[in-house]
Amino acid sequence: MRDRPDGWEFFEAHPLGEVTSFARKSPAEYARLPLHEALRRLRLRAGLRQGQLAAKAGVPQAYLCRLERGRVDARLSSLRRVFAALDCELLVLPRPNKELDLAREAAAREMTAFLRRQKADLP
């Protein structure tokens, strides 16, 4: 897909046949995407080619290409420069693993039930 000037509507064919608009994504929608995909979509939305964004961010174009494909373990400082060049703030937030939370809740319920049984068995 060719990069187009800012203001154009960008569409991507989804593997399931749906069509997604690049130009109408809200910040929350970008947050749900994998980092490399959000980077690519934001670059396209800004109407920049990889080389243009790389020059603006001060990183090699080949590095940016690998970032967009998710094939490089990026440094946080590099990611901040790239997103700053897109006039975006990069936020890094921990997100608890739901499975871990569910396991802790189940363990807490089991412990509570065990303690109640122990208390009931006391004379």
VOKELO-755590 format. One record per residue (C-alpha): x, y, z; residue in three letters. Coordinates in steps of 0.2 Angstrom, whole numbers, plus 5000, padded with zeros to 4 digits. Each point is the difference from the previous one (the first is absolute). Layout:
<pts>
XYZALA/...
</pts>
This chain:
<pts>
500050005000MET/500750174995ARG/500150145013ASP/498850144996ARG/499950185006PRO/499250055017ASP/498250024998GLY/499649854990TRP/499049855006GLU/501149855002PHE/499249835000PHE/500849835003GLU/499249834995ALA/499849905016HIS/500349814998PRO/498249975004LEU/499450114986GLY/499650155012GLU/500650174995VAL/500950115013THR/500350194998SER/501750065005PHE/499550185001ALA/498549985012ARG/500949915014LYS/499850075018SER/501549995012PRO/499249865009ALA/499949904984GLU/501850024997TYR/500449945018ALA/499149844996ARG/501249964985LEU/501749925001PRO/501350145002LEU/500749964982HIS/498350014992GLU/499650165009ALA/501650084995LEU/499749954981ARG/498250075001ARG/500550165008LEU/501450034987ARG/498849974986LEU/498750125008ARG/501450135001ALA/500349984981GLY/501949955003LEU/501049884991ARG/501249895011GLN/501550094994GLY/499250175005GLN/499549945017LEU/501749925003ALA/500950164996ALA/498850105011LYS/500349885014ALA/501849984998GLY/500049824997VAL/500549894985PRO/498649964988GLN/500449825001ALA/499850005018TYR/498350094998LEU/499549864988CYS/500449875012ARG/499150095014LEU/498450014989GLU/500249814996ARG/500249965019GLY/501749924996ARG/501150105012VAL/500150015019ASP/499950195001ALA/500850115013ARG/498850115009LEU/501050164995SER/499949964982SER/498149975001LEU/499850165009ARG/500950094986ARG/499049924986VAL/498350045008PHE/500650175004ALA/500350034982ALA/498249954997LEU/499550135013ASP/499449855011CYS/500449975018GLU/500649825004LEU/499249935016LEU/500749845008VAL/498749935012LEU/500049845009PRO/498549894997ARG/499649865012PRO/499949834993ASN/498149955001LYS/500549825002GLU/501150045015LEU/498650115008ASP/498849854998LEU/501249885007ALA/500350115015ARG/498150035003GLU/499849814999ALA/501449975013ALA/499350135011ALA/498249925000ARG/500849835003GLU/501050075015MET/498450085007THR/499149844999ALA/501449905008PHE/500150135014LEU/498149995003ARG/500149815000ARG/501450015013GLN/499150125011LYS/498449894999ALA/501149855006ASP/500650095016LEU/499249955016PRO/
</pts>
